[in-house]
Amino acid sequence: MNRASMTDVSVVVCCFTSARRQQLLAAVGSALTQARPGDQVIVTVDHNDDLHADLHNTLDDRTILAKNSFQRGLSGARNTGAGLAVNDVIVFLDDDATLRPGALDAVRSAFADDSVVSIGGAVEADWQSGGPPPWFPAEFGWVVGCDYRGLPTDGASIRNPIGAAMAVRRDALSRIGGFSSDLGRVGHLPAGCEETLMGVLLHEHFPRQKILRHTDFGVTHHVSADRATPRYFARRCYQEGRSKAALTRISGQRAALSSERSYTTRILPTALWRARRRPSRMLALIAGFLLTTAGFATGLARTPRKEAP
């Protein structure tokens, strides 16, 4: 029996709103379909008693249902799920993302290598409207929590995974103190960077181990119509800048912005060239960059310095 087949995983799905009930049940179902007898599927509800009661009456005993026992927000919900995990590898899945066939087997295979401490999967956008709006730049896929042009290739080392599909060794996550409540999404506020800090801390604490992009660990991520609007695009870019400022206060500029330097100096200039005949897309590229920068500057001015966990 090879090591990959012996690797049990704990899948943690975090949720906070009944509006995504259909997507949540699809996400849980995709995990249960691929789960093996030793695996866990854990659903954590972020301070929503009505949703918890609904899921209590809907989910069967193949899942572990829990309430976020920490501060409200995605970080607390993830930490709650991690605390219930018993397997060596924890897979974090968004409540509106479904695993592609073979995704959990890909996770098992990746972690058969002891030098791997975490992996990030491929996150394909499933647009409710049937596709991205004409103005939406592929380089800003991160705005809707999906892959974007400029990501490293399969098997490459990365600073951090995308939150919709990531896996990490349980002991390593525990050692860095889990996810920071100073970062991350709270309700509908489109903030982030908690998985970025996780990646930074893993690199610091486990310098001989790797975080890899592993595209066979794939998910399809639902993008609702309300996220395919200029208003959401603007809010998300601005809040990402503020989150990056908070991350910089915690971990320092070099670690916090290591990937962003290449993105702004190499990816965005080529994006403008590619969009040169599409004025609306060029405008979105420029506006996205300026709004993110404005959020970063505002965050640096207003965010008190925090210590890393």
Secondary structure as GFF3:
##gff-version 3
##sequence-region A 1 309
A	DSSP	alpha_helix	3	6	.	.	.	ID=ss1
A	DSSP	beta_strand	9	15	.	.	.	ID=ss2
A	DSSP	three_ten_helix	18	20	.	.	.	ID=ss3
A	DSSP	alpha_helix	21	34	.	.	.	ID=ss4
A	DSSP	beta_strand	40	45	.	.	.	ID=ss5
A	DSSP	alpha_helix	49	58	.	.	.	ID=ss6
A	DSSP	beta_strand	64	67	.	.	.	ID=ss7
A	DSSP	alpha_helix	74	84	.	.	.	ID=ss8
A	DSSP	beta_strand	89	94	.	.	.	ID=ss9
A	DSSP	beta_strand	97	99	.	.	.	ID=ss10
A	DSSP	alpha_helix	103	110	.	.	.	ID=ss11
A	DSSP	beta_strand	116	127	.	.	.	ID=ss12
A	DSSP	three_ten_helix	138	144	.	.	.	ID=ss13
A	DSSP	beta_strand	165	169	.	.	.	ID=ss14
A	DSSP	alpha_helix	170	175	.	.	.	ID=ss15
A	DSSP	alpha_helix	194	205	.	.	.	ID=ss16
A	DSSP	beta_strand	210	223	.	.	.	ID=ss17
A	DSSP	three_ten_helix	225	227	.	.	.	ID=ss18
A	DSSP	alpha_helix	230	251	.	.	.	ID=ss19
A	DSSP	alpha_helix	253	256	.	.	.	ID=ss20
A	DSSP	alpha_helix	258	262	.	.	.	ID=ss21
A	DSSP	pi_helix	263	267	.	.	.	ID=ss22
A	DSSP	alpha_helix	268	274	.	.	.	ID=ss23
A	DSSP	alpha_helix	279	302	.	.	.	ID=ss24
###
